[in-house]
Structures are given as structure tokens and as C-alpha cells.
Amino acid sequence: MSVFKFFKFFLVILSLSALLSGCSSLPKLKKPDWSKGAIEPDGRKRAQNNVKDGKGIRLFKSKKGEGNFMFASSNPMWKASLDTLSFVSLSNTDYSGGVLITDWYSEGNPDQAIKITIRFLSNEIRSDGLIIKLYKRNCIKNVCSTVELKNDLVVDIRKKILERAAIYQEQKDRNIKTSAPEVTYKGDNN
């Protein structure tokens, strides 16, 4: 056996042992809990319910704090965006990625439709905290073209989201203030 073949053989063995040793740390799959009821068969409805419940996915386990977020109930920008886009069905909602994408929406003319995407850059209620894009699709004899629109509708959507988010934040602050226990300082009695 030549030195080159021996070296190749050694690298293959070393690679296989590294791969196999990594397999022991894979998590074990849990059996489904059927006591909670039936699972929704429609993936879109399941995703919408998960967003409403504040659920998401975690790719890697962290040994730091848990970082639980009640997203749908605590983020006024997200809630306001969902309310503002309630006239159209959503094709993709990803809270952890900060993205809302609507389906193609058409009023009357099936050859023309619009799609709205919103990217969240911040949880704060700020005009520059979102990027809103509006796309228009025109179809002529089953040949479709899509262009991005930059018109007043984008400004109107942004304004409506920010106004609703401000109202939600005000309501949230009012609820926190009224439900917080009153704390008094009694000081020293010397």
C-alpha cells in the first residue's frame, strides 16, 4: 500500500468516526400527545393559529435564558399589521424572521393583482421600523409580469399600521398601569 492510499484511507476512517460520534448527541423524537385533540390538517391554518398563540420554532437549544415571547399579544406593530392586512389572506407569516407576505389580491379583474410584503426591522413603533413593498401582477394571455409599485398606497398602509400600533401600545400601557399593584415606601421610623 502506497503512502498516498494509506493517507486517503486514514482520512476516510477519521471522517466516518467524526460523523458517527456526532450522531449520539441528536435529540430523541417525542411521541405525539393525542390527548390535546386533533391536529389541523391545513398547514396555513395551523401556521396562523401558531402565530396567534405566539408559537415558533427553535433551531438550536440555548443554555442561556429561555427567551419566551408572547409575540402576537405583546408586539403592537405585529398586531396592527395583521389587522391592517385582514382584508387579504396571508401566504407567509414569520414572527421570528419578522416577515408578513400576503397572497395575490384582486378586486374583480383576475388579470391584475397586488401582493404586499412587510419586513419588521424593529419592535418599536417607528416609521423606519418597517419596510413595506407592494407588487402588481399583470397577466395578458397567461403571460404575467410583476413590478414593484412605489405609490401612495404604501404610505397609506404604513400610516394605518403606525396609527393602530400606537393605539395598541396605549391600551397595553393603560392595562399595565391599572393592573400593577401600588407600591409605597414607608421609610425609616427612627
VOBA-1610 file (N, C-alpha, C; in pm, whole numbers, padded with zeros to 5 digits, always signed):
BEGIN
Met+00084-00117+00000Met+00000+00000+00000Met+00089+00124+00000Ser+00061+00215-00091Ser+00142+00336-00100Ser+00105+00432+00012Val+00189+00529+00032Val+00168+00628+00137Val+00042+00710+00106Phe+00021+00743-00021Phe-00096+00821-00060Phe-00225+00746-00032Lys-00231+00617-00066Lys-00351+00537-00040Lys-00375+00523+00110Phe-00266+00504+00187Phe-00279+00492+00331Phe-00334+00622+00391Phe-00285+00736+00341Phe-00331+00865+00389Phe-00479+00886+00358Lys-00524+00849+00235Lys-00664+00859+00197Lys-00751+00771+00288Phe-00705+00645+00311Phe-00777+00552+00396Phe-00790+00609+00537Phe-00682+00667+00588Phe-00682+00725+00721Phe-00782+00842+00730Leu-00788+00928+00627Leu-00881+01040+00626Leu-01027+00993+00622Val-01055+00888+00544Val-01190+00833+00537Val-01233+00779+00673Ile-01147+00703+00738Ile-01177+00647+00870Ile-01197+00759+00972Leu-01113+00859+00968Leu-01123+00972+01060Leu-01255+01048+01038Ser-01294+01070+00913Ser-01419+01139+00882Ser-01540+01059+00928Leu-01539+00929+00903Leu-01650+00844+00946Leu-01664+00842+01098Ser-01552+00835+01168Ser-01561+00833+01315Ser-01614+00966+01368Ala-01576+01077+01304Ala-01628+01208+01347Ala-01778+01217+01320Leu-01824+01168+01206Leu-01967+01170+01175Leu-02047+01082+01271Leu-01998+00964+01297Leu-02070+00873+01384Leu-02071+00919+01529Ser-01964+00984+01574Ser-01962+01032+01712Ser-02060+01148+01730Gly-02087+01225+01625Gly-02183+01334+01633Gly-02326+01286+01639Cys-02352+01164+01595Cys-02489+01112+01594Cys-02542+01084+01734Ser-02455+01064+01829Ser-02501+01030+01964Ser-02566+01149+02034Ser-02541+01271+01986Ser-02597+01388+02053Ser-02728+01436+01990Leu-02783+01362+01893Leu-02910+01400+01832Leu-03024+01382+01933Pro-03119+01476+01935Pro-03231+01463+02029Pro-03324+01350+01986Lys-03387+01290+02086Lys-03482+01183+02058Lys-03617+01245+02027Leu-03687+01189+01931Leu-03818+01240+01892Leu-03922+01200+01996Lys-04011+01294+02025Lys-04118+01267+02120Lys-04237+01210+02046Lys-04312+01125+02114Lys-04435+01074+02057Lys-04540+01183+02066Pro-04628+01192+01965Pro-04730+01297+01970Pro-04827+01277+02086Asp-04870+01390+02141Asp-04967+01388+02251Asp-05107+01401+02192Trp-05177+01289+02181Trp-05307+01288+02117Trp-05418+01333+02212Ser-05385+01355+02339Ser-05488+01397+02434Ser-05531+01542+02412Lys-05453+01620+02337Lys-05484+01761+02314Lys-05586+01780+02202Gly-05626+01674+02136Gly-05725+01685+02028Gly-05661+01664+01893Ala-05743+01677+01791Ala-05699+01654+01654Ala-05608+01767+01607Ile-05521+01734+01514Ile-05430+01832+01456Ile-05494+01887+01329Glu-05486+02018+01313Glu-05543+02084+01195Glu-05469+02034+01069Pro-05540+01979+00971Pro-05474+01927+00852Pro-05425+02036+00756Asp-05488+02155+00758Asp-05447+02262+00668Asp-05327+02336+00728Gly-05215+02332+00658Gly-05091+02391+00707Gly-05100+02541+00728Arg-05172+02610+00640Arg-05184+02755+00654Arg-05262+02792+00781Lys-05372+02720+00806Lys-05450+02747+00927Lys-05367+02716+01051Arg-05290+02606+01045Arg-05204+02568+01158Arg-05101+02678+01183Ala-05041+02731+01075Ala-04942+02838+01090Ala-05005+02964+01148Gln-05125+02999+01101Gln-05193+03117+01154Gln-05227+03099+01301Asn-05272+02979+01338Asn-05301+02953+01480Asn-05175+02961+01564Asn-05063+02911+01510Asn-04937+02918+01584Asn-04893+03062+01604Val-04911+03146+01502Val-04876+03287+01516Val-04964+03353+01620Lys-05095+03322+01617Lys-05187+03379+01716Lys-05150+03335+01857Asp-05102+03210+01871Asp-05065+03158+02002Asp-04925+03199+02044Gly-04851+03267+01956Gly-04716+03311+01990Gly-04614+03199+01983Lys-04644+03094+01908Lys-04551+02981+01897Lys-04456+03004+01781Gly-04341+02941+01787Gly-04243+02948+01680Gly-04158+02823+01682Ile-04045+02827+01613Ile-03954+02714+01614Ile-03821+02759+01670Arg-03748+02667+01726Arg-03616+02693+01779Arg-03522+02594+01713Leu-03421+02646+01644Leu-03329+02558+01573Leu-03223+02500+01665Phe-03175+02579+01758Phe-03069+02533+01847Phe-03109+02560+01990Lys-03081+02466+02078Lys-03110+02488+02220Lys-03002+02578+02278Ser-03043+02667+02363Ser-02950+02759+02426Ser-02945+02730+02574Lys-02826+02743+02632Lys-02813+02722+02775Lys-02836+02852+02850Lys-02856+02961+02776Lys-02886+03090+02838Lys-03033+03093+02875Gly-03087+03211+02897Gly-03228+03226+02932Gly-03319+03169+02825Glu-03436+03136+02864Glu-03531+03072+02772Glu-03573+03165+02659Gly-03596+03294+02689Gly-03635+03386+02585Gly-03775+03364+02532Asn-03869+03332+02619Asn-04007+03312+02575Asn-04068+03446+02538Phe-04136+03451+02427Phe-04201+03572+02382Phe-04347+03543+02353Met-04434+03628+02398Met-04575+03620+02363Met-04594+03723+02251Phe-04551+03687+02132Phe-04538+03782+02024Phe-04669+03845+01983Ala-04766+03766+01951Ala-04890+03822+01896Ala-04958+03914+01995Ser-04941+03890+02124Ser-05010+03972+02222Ser-04925+04087+02274Ser-04794+04085+02252Ser-04712+04190+02311Ser-04650+04284+02210Asn-04658+04256+02082Asn-04597+04343+01983Asn-04705+04421+01909Pro-04719+04548+01940Pro-04825+04627+01878Pro-04807+04644+01727Met-04682+04648+01678Met-04659+04663+01534Met-04709+04539+01459Trp-04683+04421+01514Trp-04727+04297+01452Trp-04880+04290+01448Lys-04942+04318+01564Lys-05089+04314+01571Lys-05152+04414+01475Ala-05097+04534+01470Ala-05152+04637+01382Ala-05136+04597+01235Ser-05025+04534+01201Ser-05004+04490+01063Ser-05104+04380+01026Leu-05125+04286+01116Leu-05222+04180+01089Leu-05363+04237+01073Asp-05399+04333+01156Asp-05530+04396+01145Asp-05544+04474+01014Thr-05440+04546+00978Thr-05444+04627+00857Thr-05455+04540+00732Leu-05390+04424+00733Leu-05393+04334+00618Leu-05503+04228+00628Ser-05598+04249+00717Ser-05701+04148+00737Ser-05795+04132+00618Phe-05793+04225+00524Phe-05879+04216+00406Phe-05828+04114+00304Val-05705+04068+00319Val-05645+03974+00224Val-05586+03856+00301Ser-05586+03738+00239Ser-05528+03622+00306Ser-05375+03630+00302Leu-05314+03572+00403Leu-05168+03576+00416Leu-05109+03447+00361Ser-04999+03459+00287Ser-04934+03340+00235Ser-04816+03299+00323Asn-04757+03395+00395Asn-04643+03362+00481Asn-04640+03459+00598Thr-04633+03406+00718Thr-04614+03487+00838Thr-04502+03424+00918Asp-04402+03502+00948Asp-04288+03451+01024Asp-04246+03557+01124Tyr-04290+03538+01248Tyr-04259+03637+01350Tyr-04110+03642+01378Ser-04048+03525+01391Ser-03905+03523+01424Ser-03822+03585+01313Gly-03867+03574+01189Gly-03798+03638+01079Gly-03847+03780+01053Gly-03959+03816+01115Gly-04014+03950+01101Gly-04070+03977+00963Val-04147+03882+00908Val-04198+03897+00772Val-04346+03863+00766Leu-04423+03944+00695Leu-04561+03915+00658Leu-04571+03927+00506Ile-04628+03826+00442Ile-04647+03829+00296Ile-04790+03787+00267Thr-04859+03867+00187Thr-04997+03836+00152Thr-05000+03749+00027Asp-05116+03688+00004Asp-05142+03622-00125Asp-05169+03731-00228Trp-05175+03691-00353Trp-05213+03785-00458Trp-05359+03822-00437Tyr-05388+03950-00441Tyr-05523+04000-00415Tyr-05573+04076-00538Ser-05695+04043-00577Ser-05754+04106-00694Ser-05899+04143-00665Glu-05939+04260-00710Glu-06079+04302-00698Glu-06141+04304-00837Gly-06212+04199-00873Gly-06285+04197-00998Gly-06206+04149-01119Asn-06090+04206-01147Asn-06013+04170-01265Asn-05908+04065-01228Pro-05925+03939-01269Pro-05829+03836-01231Pro-05693+03849-01301Asp-05685+03937-01403Asp-05558+03955-01473Asp-05468+04057-01405Gln-05519+04125-01302Gln-05439+04219-01226Gln-05455+04190-01078Ala-05343+04183-01009Ala-05346+04154-00866Ala-05230+04224-00797Ile-05242+04242-00666Ile-05134+04301-00587Ile-05094+04204-00477Lys-04970+04219-00432Lys-04916+04143-00319Lys-04841+04242-00232Ile-04857+04227-00100Ile-04793+04318-00005Ile-04697+04239+00082Thr-04576+04291+00100Thr-04481+04230+00194Thr-04442+04335+00297Ile-04430+04290+00421Ile-04387+04377+00529Ile-04272+04309+00601Arg-04160+04379+00614Arg-04046+04332+00693Arg-04032+04422+00814Phe-04021+04359+00932Phe-04008+04434+01056Phe-03861+04448+01090Leu-03817+04571+01108Leu-03678+04598+01144Leu-03663+04628+01292Ser-03775+04659+01357Ser-03771+04697+01498Ser-03905+04665+01561Asn-03905+04643+01692Asn-04030+04625+01765Asn-04088+04758+01810Glu-04011+04864+01795Glu-04056+04996+01835Glu-04153+05051+01730Ile-04242+05137+01774Ile-04338+05199+01684Ile-04269+05318+01619Arg-04210+05290+01503Arg-04136+05391+01429Arg-04163+05372+01280Ser-04164+05481+01208Ser-04189+05475+01065Ser-04080+05397+00993Asp-03956+05408+01039Asp-03847+05334+00974Asp-03831+05194+01033Gly-03925+05151+01115Gly-03921+05017+01174Gly-03979+04910+01084Leu-04035+04950+00968Leu-04089+04852+00874Leu-04052+04889+00732Ile-04039+04786+00651Ile-04022+04803+00507Ile-04144+04740+00443Ile-04220+04824+00373Ile-04343+04777+00307Ile-04319+04783+00157Lys-04345+04671+00090Lys-04333+04666-00055Lys-04464+04618-00114Leu-04500+04677-00224Leu-04624+04646-00293Leu-04588+04603-00435Tyr-04638+04488-00475Tyr-04610+04434-00608Tyr-04741+04423-00685Lys-04734+04453-00815Lys-04850+04441-00901Lys-04819+04340-01011Arg-04915+04249-01032Arg-04900+04146-01135Arg-05003+04174-01245Asn-04956+04182-01369Asn-05041+04197-01486Asn-05026+04073-01572Cys-05137+04014-01611Cys-05136+03895-01696Cys-05209+03927-01826Ile-05143+03896-01936Ile-05204+03911-02068Ile-05186+03778-02140Lys-05297+03710-02168Lys-05297+03580-02235Lys-05203+03481-02164Asn-05219+03469-02032Asn-05144+03375-01947Asn-04994+03405-01940Val-04952+03524-01981Val-04814+03569-01965Val-04818+03681-01862Cys-04756+03656-01748Cys-04764+03751-01636Cys-04632+03824-01616Ser-04644+03949-01577Ser-04527+04027-01538Ser-04556+04092-01403Thr-04451+04106-01325Thr-04465+04163-01190Thr-04372+04283-01177Val-04425+04392-01123Val-04345+04511-01098Val-04372+04559-00956Glu-04270+04622-00898Glu-04287+04681-00765Glu-04346+04821-00781Leu-04449+04849-00704Leu-04512+04980-00707Leu-04459+05065-00592Lys-04433+05190-00620Lys-04392+05284-00516Lys-04487+05402-00527Asn-04602+05387-00461Asn-04704+05491-00472Asn-04761+05523-00334Asp-04869+05599-00334Asp-04930+05646-00209Asp-04991+05534-00127Leu-05025+05422-00189Leu-05084+05311-00114Leu-04986+05257-00010Val-04857+05254-00044Val-04755+05210+00053Val-04752+05305+00172Val-04759+05434+00145Val-04759+05535+00251Val-04885+05521+00337Asp-04998+05498+00273Asp-05125+05481+00346Asp-05121+05358+00437Ile-05068+05247+00386Ile-05059+05124+00467Ile-04969+05148+00587Arg-04853+05212+00565Arg-04760+05241+00675Arg-04827+05329+00780Lys-04897+05433+00735Lys-04965+05525+00827Lys-05070+05453+00910Lys-05149+05368+00844Lys-05255+05295+00915Lys-05195+05199+01018Ile-05087+05130+00982Ile-05021+05038+01077Ile-04969+05114+01197Leu-04902+05226+01173Leu-04845+05304+01284Leu-04953+05361+01375Glu-05064+05407+01316Glu-05173+05460+01398Glu-05234+05351+01486Arg-05258+05233+01429Arg-05314+05123+01508Arg-05215+05075+01613Ala-05088+05069+01577Ala-04986+05025+01674Ala-04979+05121+01792Ala-04992+05250+01766Ala-04991+05348+01875Ala-05111+05328+01967Ile-05227+05298+01909Ile-05347+05273+01990Ile-05328+05147+02074Tyr-05274+05040+02014Tyr-05249+04916+02089Tyr-05148+04938+02202Gln-05044+05016+02175Gln-04944+05043+02278Gln-05004+05123+02392Glu-05089+05219+02360Glu-05155+05299+02463Glu-05245+05211+02550Gln-05321+05122+02486Gln-05407+05030+02561Gln-05324+04938+02650Lys-05214+04889+02595Lys-05127+04799+02672Lys-05068+04873+02793Asp-05021+04996+02772Asp-04965+05074+02882Asp-05070+05104+02988Arg-05192+05134+02944Arg-05301+05162+03038Arg-05335+05038+03119Asn-05338+04921+03055Asn-05368+04796+03125Asn-05259+04761+03225Ile-05135+04784+03189Ile-05024+04756+03281Ile-05033+04849+03401Lys-05065+04976+03376Lys-05072+05074+03484Lys-05185+05042+03582Thr-05302+05001+03530Thr-05415+04974+03618Thr-05402+04840+03689Ser-05329+04745+03631Ser-05318+04614+03695Ser-05197+04603+03787Ala-05108+04702+03784Ala-04989+04698+03869Ala-05027+04732+04012Pro-04973+04658+04109Pro-05004+04690+04249Pro-04937+04822+04289Glu-05004+04893+04375Glu-04948+05019+04422Glu-04840+04991+04525Val-04725+05053+04505Val-04613+05032+04595Val-04586+05163+04667Thr-04580+05156+04800Thr-04549+05275+04879Thr-04424+05248+04961Tyr-04347+05351+04980Tyr-04226+05340+05059Tyr-04255+05396+05197Lys-04232+05316+05298Lys-04266+05359+05434Lys-04151+05427+05504Gly-04029+05410+05456Gly-03915+05480+05514Gly-03878+05429+05652Asp-03780+05494+05712Asp-03735+05457+05847Asp-03823+05524+05951Asn-03853+05452+06056Asn-03934+05507+06164Asn-03847+05540+06285Asn-03724+05578+06264Asn-03634+05607+06378Asn-03659+05740+06436
//
